[in-house]
Amino acid sequence: MKPFHVIKTEWQEGDQRKIEGWRVDRQEGLTYDSYRRLHGIDQKKWTIAGQVMKSDGRKYYILECVG
């Protein structure tokens, strides 16, 4: 099972996606470069652009593709 099953498979700089907060916090299915503060997902680099808290208490991070 792929940890990030999404319909969109081609990402370009400036694209955004929502990822469940627990995946980012536990680094589940992604890598993290602490020096540059970038997350690696689907062979692309992502930075945290924001976060959203749903009414049921779940947190999502909004990640923006930077290359």
Steps between C-alpha positions, in 0.01 A plus 500: 500500500631844408486731799388801293243371252391807304346552158750763391840349419684788330608780732652836409641784706222693672257204515347435841365190671353413840664226705370360828689648792595166655679395180716812504561485875607133486666535158282217374568448127721806462851622566608816678803722441539686829770730363279641223170416677365317198290186480554246222189344351460343153854603396417868562595741777223661707483772761223555756289792383238478776276274698128437535315357798179315413193509724557136599841590644719372217787720388612531139813670371489693173821422313629703207725350233833681470673274250 
